[in-house]
Amino acid sequence: MNYRHAYHAGNFADVVKHAVLSRLVEYLKQKDKAFRVIDTHAGIGRYDLASMEAGKTGEWQGGIGRLFEAALEPRTAALLEPYLEAVRLENSDGGLRRYPGSPLMVRYLLRKQDRLTAIELHHEDAARLKAVFAGDFQTRVIELDGWLALGAHLPPKEKRGLVLVDPPFEEDGEFERLVENLRRAHRRWPGGIYALWYPIKDRKAVAAFRAALKATGIPKLLDIAFEIRPASSDPSLDGSGLVVVNPPFTLEAELRVMLPALHRALAVEQPSRWTVEWLAGE
Ligand SMILES: C[S@@+](CC[C@H](N)C(=O)[O-])C[C@H]1O[C@@H](n2cnc3c(N)ncnc32)[C@H](O)[C@@H]1O
């Protein structure tokens, strides 16, 4: 458990992940009925962009820093508004000094009937996350192994909602773990929306992951890949992906508007690309 998200918060991968997440939450809000978001690898919730960790990598400057400065055409601006508004609310004193991680970003978007379960295994990070949500009766923070939570907490009693699975990918076998746990979770709750994050570093591993997902037989798998540079010879994060299970029917069209604009704002070297592909249909 060496991975600390504070070094990476607000980078290009966070921007894409959180922008898509915001569209999933906005879709769930179209019906009055309450829903629950379960974040299995939640992090600490609030990130100080002036911290030593953020300063050491400077990654946020190539992510939310760039997007904040970008001129967006109206359709893209409208789709990104819920996400950008959450970032603005974190920075109500102006500027860009703090970044909301996934649980806090989601929390900004919830209505009073909706709930959030945020799970974090690292003891100190879980304590920080609990402090962020202290006194918030809509949010439950649990110090627990997120993979276990995928069994124990599904389906949620609301029977509507979304599960974000965003592991650190610091151990071997994380792609396989993701597929196996999706299989298990989907058996328990086939109707849930799932968003699975993955790194694009090792292209062979990504190809094997996609093949393994297809082989599960789980229907309705939409794969979003976002690359900011061509494949580099030394392993570095050249891109990131998100597989959405049971995506809202509106999502693909929204992505085709949003992703080109995000790519223009965040890509660092060409050729690089974004793609949206169905790994499995109905
Ligand atoms: C990529 S970060 C999460 C970032 C967060 N989802 C966001 O978007 O703001 C991964 C987190 O998972 C935590 N973690 C690692 N192994 C875990 C496990 N088995 N269960 C739950 N959390 C875990 C790490 O401590 C780290 O905070």
Ligand as a Chemical Component Dictionary entry (heavy atoms), coordinates in Angstrom:
data_LIG
# 
_chem_comp.id                   LIG 
_chem_comp.type                 NON-POLYMER 
_chem_comp.pdbx_formal_charge   0 
_chem_comp.three_letter_code    LIG 
# 
loop_
_chem_comp_atom.comp_id 
_chem_comp_atom.atom_id 
_chem_comp_atom.alt_atom_id 
_chem_comp_atom.type_symbol 
_chem_comp_atom.charge 
_chem_comp_atom.model_Cartn_x 
_chem_comp_atom.model_Cartn_y 
_chem_comp_atom.model_Cartn_z 
_chem_comp_atom.pdbx_ordinal 
LIG C1  C1  C 0  -6.266  5.667  -7.429 1  
LIG S1  S1  S 1  -6.500  5.982  -5.723 2  
LIG C2  C2  C 0  -8.161  6.479  -5.585 3  
LIG C3  C3  C 0  -8.501  7.802  -6.184 4  
LIG C4  C4  C 0  -9.946  8.200  -6.035 5  
LIG N1  N1  N 0  -10.858 7.135  -6.470 6  
LIG C5  C5  C 0  -10.230 9.467  -6.843 7  
LIG O1  O1  O 0  -10.594 9.339  -8.023 8  
LIG O2  O2  O -1 -10.113 10.545 -6.288 9  
LIG C6  C6  C 0  -6.555  4.361  -5.039 10 
LIG C7  C7  C 0  -6.833  4.310  -3.543 11 
LIG O3  O3  O 0  -7.102  2.965  -3.180 12 
LIG C8  C8  C 0  -6.588  2.724  -1.891 13 
LIG N2  N2  N 0  -6.488  1.256  -1.780 14 
LIG C9  C9  C 0  -5.480  0.436  -2.118 15 
LIG N3  N3  N 0  -5.850  -0.858 -1.960 16 
LIG C10 C10 C 0  -7.136  -0.837 -1.530 17 
LIG C11 C11 C 0  -8.095  -1.834 -1.233 18 
LIG N4  N4  N 0  -7.801  -3.138 -1.342 19 
LIG N5  N5  N 0  -9.321  -1.443 -0.841 20 
LIG C12 C12 C 0  -9.658  -0.131 -0.734 21 
LIG N6  N6  N 0  -8.789  0.860  -0.995 22 
LIG C13 C13 C 0  -7.553  0.515  -1.403 23 
LIG C14 C14 C 0  -5.302  3.491  -1.861 24 
LIG O4  O4  O 0  -4.917  3.767  -0.521 25 
LIG C15 C15 C 0  -5.681  4.755  -2.653 26 
LIG O5  O5  O 0  -6.132  5.753  -1.789 27 
# 
loop_
_chem_comp_bond.comp_id 
_chem_comp_bond.atom_id_1 
_chem_comp_bond.atom_id_2 
_chem_comp_bond.value_order 
_chem_comp_bond.pdbx_ordinal 
LIG C1  S1  SING 1  
LIG S1  C2  SING 2  
LIG S1  C6  SING 3  
LIG C2  C3  SING 4  
LIG C3  C4  SING 5  
LIG C4  N1  SING 6  
LIG C4  C5  SING 7  
LIG C5  O1  DOUB 8  
LIG C5  O2  SING 9  
LIG C6  C7  SING 10 
LIG C7  O3  SING 11 
LIG C7  C15 SING 12 
LIG O3  C8  SING 13 
LIG C8  N2  SING 14 
LIG C8  C14 SING 15 
LIG N2  C9  SING 16 
LIG N2  C13 SING 17 
LIG C9  N3  DOUB 18 
LIG N3  C10 SING 19 
LIG C10 C11 SING 20 
LIG C10 C13 DOUB 21 
LIG C11 N4  SING 22 
LIG C11 N5  DOUB 23 
LIG N5  C12 SING 24 
LIG C12 N6  DOUB 25 
LIG N6  C13 SING 26 
LIG C14 O4  SING 27 
LIG C14 C15 SING 28 
LIG C15 O5  SING 29 
# 
